[in-house]
Each structure stands twice: as C-alpha cells, then as structure tokens.
Amino acid sequence: MTTTALFESNLKDLPLRNRGKVRDIYTIGEDYLLVVATDRISAFDVVLPDPIPGKGAVLTALSDFWLDRMSGVIANHRSDVRLEDVLPDDGDRTRIQGQSSIVRRLNPLPVEAIVRGYLIGSGWKDYQTTGQVCGIELPRGLSQ
C-alpha cells in the first residue's frame, strides 16, 4: 500500500468518462471501463480536501472480496483484462496499482442502500412530516 495519497488519477492514455466523489472511471474501448478508487473522502455529498492514503486500496479490496464471495450467486462486471494490457505508461500503472479494477461495461442495476442506526437530516424531517422516508411508510414513534 502506498503512503502517498491519490486524490485524482489523471491518466494520460485513457479517456476520462466520469469523476465521482471517490472513483475515477475511464473508458477502455466499447466493452470495458477502468474504475480507480481514489483516496478522496466525501461526507454528506462534499469532497473533502485531505485524502487518506490507502483508502482506495481498501475500497478495492472490499469490492473484490464481496464480488468473489457472491460470484456463485450472481454474475458481476469483473473481467480478466490486465492493467498492463490497457495502460502502457509504467508511472500511471504504478500509481493506481491495487486500487483499480477493469470491468465489463454493463447496464447498472439502479439500487442504492444507505445503512444507518438512526434517522437524521432530510430523512428525519420527512419522517416527522409524513411518517415516511423516500416514500416508504415507517413505524410510528421512531426517535432521532
């Protein structure tokens, strides 16, 4: 794991498709994407200025673990394409090694889950007003 934080990947040999709060995504032809988990931190939809070295490697390892673990249950987007085959620059490869994945380009399953032990923010306001969060009826009497 590197001790230098990767705030942005800025690869020169692949076109950047999207830069999210934490991940940079590059296009590899028509069939593949390179997903780079950076060390950026986001909180409440804001990217903070100080990255955490190694965070992207941990996120990638967690994803790899669960994709491996669930591969017998449901197919996923992982590929066997090697980083060396799509990224010729040694410096770029070294910088993202261990915190990147080459995946097949598929249509995403639009599911998002946010797990919290309590209601807060806009969810709490919605619940107080309507008894619902995101249109889902919740039991009465929940507390913040």
C-alpha positions as CSV (number, residue, x, y, z in Angstrom):
1,M,0.0,0.0,0.0
2,T,1.3,3.4,-0.9
3,T,1.9,6.2,1.6
4,T,1.2,8.9,-1.0
5,A,-2.5,9.7,-1.3
6,L,-4.1,9.6,-4.7
7,F,-6.6,12.5,-4.9
8,E,-7.1,12.2,-8.7
9,S,-5.8,9.6,-11.1
10,N,-5.4,11.8,-14.3
11,L,-4.3,9.0,-16.6
12,K,-2.9,10.2,-19.9
13,D,-3.7,7.1,-22.1
14,L,-7.4,6.6,-21.5
15,P,-10.4,9.0,-21.8
16,L,-12.0,10.0,-18.5
17,R,-15.6,9.1,-18.5
18,N,-16.6,10.3,-15.1
19,R,-15.1,11.6,-11.9
20,G,-17.3,10.9,-8.9
21,K,-16.9,11.7,-5.2
22,V,-14.4,8.8,-4.7
23,R,-14.0,7.0,-8.0
24,D,-12.5,8.0,-11.4
25,I,-13.8,6.0,-14.3
26,Y,-12.1,5.7,-17.7
27,T,-13.3,4.2,-21.0
28,I,-11.5,1.2,-22.5
29,G,-12.9,0.7,-25.9
30,E,-16.6,-0.1,-26.1
31,D,-16.7,-3.1,-23.8
32,Y,-14.7,-2.2,-20.7
33,L,-14.1,0.5,-18.0
34,L,-11.2,1.2,-15.7
35,V,-12.5,2.1,-12.2
36,V,-10.0,3.8,-10.0
37,A,-10.9,4.1,-6.3
38,T,-9.0,7.2,-5.2
39,D,-8.2,8.2,-1.6
40,R,-10.7,11.1,-1.7
41,I,-13.0,11.4,1.2
42,S,-16.6,12.5,0.9
43,A,-19.1,13.4,3.6
44,F,-22.7,14.5,3.0
45,D,-22.0,14.9,-0.7
46,V,-19.0,17.1,-0.3
47,V,-15.5,16.0,-1.3
48,L,-13.1,17.0,1.5
49,P,-9.6,18.4,0.6
50,D,-7.4,15.9,2.5
51,P,-7.3,12.4,1.1
52,I,-6.5,9.3,3.2
53,P,-3.5,7.3,1.8
54,G,-4.5,3.7,1.1
55,K,-8.3,4.3,1.3
56,G,-8.7,3.4,-2.4
57,A,-6.8,0.2,-2.0
58,V,-9.1,-0.8,1.0
59,L,-12.2,0.0,-1.0
60,T,-10.9,-2.0,-4.0
61,A,-10.1,-5.0,-1.7
62,L,-13.5,-4.8,-0.1
63,S,-15.2,-4.8,-3.5
64,D,-13.0,-7.7,-4.7
65,F,-13.8,-9.7,-1.6
66,W,-17.6,-9.3,-2.0
67,L,-17.6,-9.8,-5.8
68,D,-15.6,-13.0,-5.3
69,R,-17.8,-14.2,-2.4
70,M,-21.0,-13.6,-4.4
71,S,-19.8,-14.8,-7.8
72,G,-21.6,-18.1,-7.4
73,V,-24.8,-16.3,-6.5
74,I,-25.0,-13.7,-9.2
75,A,-22.8,-12.7,-12.2
76,N,-20.9,-9.4,-11.9
77,H,-18.9,-7.0,-14.0
78,R,-15.4,-8.2,-13.3
79,S,-13.1,-9.0,-16.2
80,D,-9.8,-10.8,-16.7
81,V,-8.3,-7.9,-18.6
82,R,-5.0,-6.9,-17.1
83,L,-4.0,-3.4,-16.3
84,E,-0.7,-3.9,-18.3
85,D,-2.8,-4.6,-21.4
86,V,-4.6,-1.3,-21.4
87,L,-2.3,1.2,-19.7
88,P,1.1,1.4,-21.3
89,D,2.6,4.1,-19.0
90,D,4.5,2.5,-16.1
91,G,4.1,5.5,-13.9
92,D,0.3,5.6,-14.3
93,R,0.1,1.9,-13.7
94,T,2.2,2.1,-10.5
95,R,0.1,5.0,-9.2
96,I,-3.2,3.1,-9.4
97,Q,-2.0,-0.5,-8.8
98,G,-4.1,-2.1,-6.1
99,Q,-6.8,0.5,-6.2
100,S,-8.2,-0.1,-9.7
101,S,-10.3,-2.6,-11.5
102,I,-11.0,-3.3,-15.1
103,V,-14.7,-4.2,-15.5
104,R,-17.1,-5.1,-18.3
105,R,-19.3,-2.2,-19.3
106,L,-22.8,-3.3,-18.3
107,N,-26.1,-1.6,-17.6
108,P,-26.2,-0.8,-13.9
109,L,-28.8,-2.1,-11.5
110,P,-30.2,1.1,-10.0
111,V,-30.1,0.2,-6.3
112,E,-28.8,2.3,-3.5
113,A,-28.7,1.4,0.1
114,I,-27.8,3.6,3.0
115,V,-27.5,1.9,6.3
116,R,-27.7,3.9,9.4
117,G,-28.6,3.2,13.0
118,Y,-30.8,6.3,13.3
119,L,-32.7,8.8,11.2
120,I,-31.1,12.2,10.6
121,G,-31.1,15.1,8.2
122,S,-33.7,15.1,5.4
123,G,-34.9,11.6,6.3
124,W,-35.7,12.7,9.8
125,K,-37.5,15.8,8.5
126,D,-39.6,13.7,6.1
127,Y,-40.4,11.2,8.8
128,Q,-41.6,14.0,11.2
129,T,-43.8,15.5,8.4
130,T,-45.1,12.4,6.6
131,G,-44.2,9.3,8.6
132,Q,-42.2,8.2,5.6
133,V,-38.7,8.3,4.3
134,C,-38.3,8.3,0.5
135,G,-42.0,7.4,0.2
136,I,-41.7,4.3,2.4
137,E,-44.0,4.2,5.4
138,L,-42.1,3.7,8.7
139,P,-43.5,2.6,12.1
140,R,-44.8,5.4,14.3
141,G,-42.8,6.7,17.3
142,L,-39.3,6.4,15.9
143,S,-36.8,8.8,17.5
144,Q,-33.8,10.5,16.2
